Amino acid sequence: MSVPLPQVPLPDYQTEVTRRKDQRLSQICWGLFLIMVGGLIYWQNVPPGVWFIGSALILLGGNAVRSLTNIPVRTGELILAGIFMVVGLSTFSGFNLPWLPILLILIGASLIFRTPTGAPREHRRRER
């Protein structure tokens, strides 16, 4: 015999207006990203690392607007922005880091130290 779970009201993020704002903000960020990439392809004499720095600034700006408008911030984008900023600044300054091994190490560490989400095991076992 399974016990029904109580009905929990949807968080503010699930409301239609907030969801539309989040989608529109994502569209704007993608538009800025594509304009930046097009500009960097057109003007080929751009210093190395500008692509990473520009991408990081777009991601950080989008999450700043999310924070100011009470839309949940996307943690994955913040992590990616931090990685892009470090890689971009190191490349721009001429100090080339081995960013691919560093990225793989960070992803592996995040998988190991990630906080478990969802219901506890005992609860999931009882639901079956």
NUTINU-73769 format. One line per field, with one value per residue (C-alpha): residue in three letters; x, y, z. Coordinates in nm, 4 decimals. Example, Ala and Ser with C-alpha at 12.3 -4.5 7.8 and 13.67 -1.06 7.14 Angstrom:
BEGIN
type ala_ser $
east 1.2300_1.3670 $
north -0.4500_-0.1060 $
up 0.7800_0.7140 $
This chain:
BEGIN
type met_ser_val_pro_leu_pro_gln_val_pro_leu_pro_asp_tyr_gln_thr_glu_val_thr_arg_arg_lys_asp_gln_arg_leu_ser_gln_ile_cys_trp_gly_leu_phe_leu_ile_met_val_gly_gly_leu_ile_tyr_trp_gln_asn_val_pro_pro_gly_val_trp_phe_ile_gly_ser_ala_leu_ile_leu_leu_gly_gly_asn_ala_val_arg_ser_leu_thr_asn_ile_pro_val_arg_thr_gly_glu_leu_ile_leu_ala_gly_ile_phe_met_val_val_gly_leu_ser_thr_phe_ser_gly_phe_asn_leu_pro_trp_leu_pro_ile_leu_leu_ile_leu_ile_gly_ala_ser_leu_ile_phe_arg_thr_pro_thr_gly_ala_pro_arg_glu_his_arg_arg_arg_glu_arg $
east 0.0000_0.1543_0.0939_0.0042_0.2438_0.0984_0.0290_0.2970_0.2232_0.4411_0.7309_0.7319_0.9617_0.6835_0.4476_0.3857_0.4997_0.8324_0.8884_0.8269_1.0674_1.3329_1.2819_1.3015_1.6190_1.7703_1.6795_1.8469_2.1623_2.1758_2.1287_2.4160_2.6323_2.5638_2.6285_2.9575_3.0641_2.9701_3.1674_3.4707_3.4588_3.4226_3.7016_3.9743_4.2422_4.0925_4.3311_4.3077_4.0860_3.8267_3.5777_3.5998_3.5796_3.2804_3.0993_3.1652_3.0331_2.7145_2.6542_2.7274_2.5077_2.2172_2.2393_2.2672_1.9426_1.7857_1.8892_1.7527_1.4178_1.3640_1.4210_1.6317_1.9980_2.1429_2.4357_2.5753_2.6004_2.7834_3.0366_3.0815_3.1217_3.3925_3.5786_3.5449_3.6689_3.9779_4.0616_3.9965_4.2012_4.4902_4.4888_4.4452_4.7405_4.9597_4.9699_4.8232_4.6834_4.6158_4.2433_4.1101_4.2687_4.1644_3.8069_3.7942_3.9284_3.6666_3.3831_3.5024_3.5310_3.1829_3.0416_3.2133_3.1222_2.7732_2.5015_2.2511_1.9056_1.5661_1.3946_1.5918_1.6363_1.3989_1.1216_1.1785_1.1744_0.8376_0.6785_0.7195 $
north 0.0000_0.3270_0.6550_0.9410_1.2315_1.5653_1.8209_2.0873_2.4220_2.4969_2.7320_3.0776_2.9559_2.7371_3.0239_3.1038_3.4665_3.3799_3.0978_3.3350_3.5917_3.3221_3.2051_3.5615_3.6258_3.3055_3.4226_3.7581_3.5887_3.3554_3.6561_3.8398_3.5285_3.4846_3.8544_3.8264_3.5139_3.6756_3.9860_3.7839_3.5899_3.9114_4.0993_3.8414_4.0526_4.0071_3.9060_3.5437_3.4827_3.7463_3.4750_3.3165_3.6499_3.7624_3.4338_3.4592_3.8159_3.7166_3.4263_3.6403_3.9227_3.6887_3.5465_3.8950_3.9912_3.6641_3.7475_4.1033_3.9881_3.7031_3.4279_3.1390_3.1709_2.8866_2.7455_2.5552_2.8754_3.0464_2.7632_2.7699_3.1488_3.1160_2.8581_3.0704_3.3795_3.2029_3.0502_3.3788_3.5946_3.3484_3.3264_3.7032_3.7698_3.5189_3.2700_2.9589_2.7137_2.3528_2.4252_2.0932_1.8810_2.1414_2.1335_1.7534_1.7549_2.0116_1.8142_1.4951_1.6653_1.8133_1.4664_1.3224_1.6030_1.6789_1.7008_1.4201_1.5371_1.3737_1.1623_0.9482_0.5832_0.4540_0.6755_0.5638_0.2010_0.2446_0.4037_0.0864 $
up 0.0000_-0.1062_0.0676_-0.1697_-0.1624_-0.0520_-0.3222_-0.3123_-0.4762_-0.7757_-0.7081_-0.8614_-1.1394_-1.2757_-1.3395_-1.7033_-1.6842_-1.5222_-1.7687_-2.0614_-1.9137_-1.8770_-2.2356_-2.3680_-2.1705_-2.3142_-2.6646_-2.6040_-2.4717_-2.7733_-3.0023_-2.8354_-2.8603_-3.2329_-3.3002_-3.1113_-3.3021_-3.6343_-3.5456_-3.4415_-3.7671_-3.9684_-3.7882_-3.7889_-3.6199_-3.2738_-2.9936_-2.8783_-2.5791_-2.6678_-2.7669_-2.4202_-2.2387_-2.4463_-2.3864_-2.0132_-2.0012_-2.1856_-1.9460_-1.6400_-1.7696_-1.8360_-1.4855_-1.3346_-1.5061_-1.3845_-1.0297_-1.0499_-1.1932_-0.9433_-1.1992_-1.0653_-1.1581_-1.3647_-1.1694_-1.4661_-1.6663_-1.3804_-1.3624_-1.7392_-1.7305_-1.4654_-1.6711_-1.9868_-1.8036_-1.6652_-2.0039_-2.1858_-1.9519_-1.9497_-2.3314_-2.3694_-2.1396_-2.3237_-2.0355_-2.1938_-1.9442_-2.0381_-2.0164_-2.1491_-1.8705_-1.6130_-1.7460_-1.7315_-1.3747_-1.2684_-1.4292_-1.2621_-0.9235_-0.9588_-1.0288_-0.7217_-0.4808_-0.6154_-0.3518_-0.4043_-0.5044_-0.4945_-0.2365_0.0089_-0.0875_0.1814_0.0462_-0.3129_-0.2037_-0.0293_-0.3373_-0.5460 $
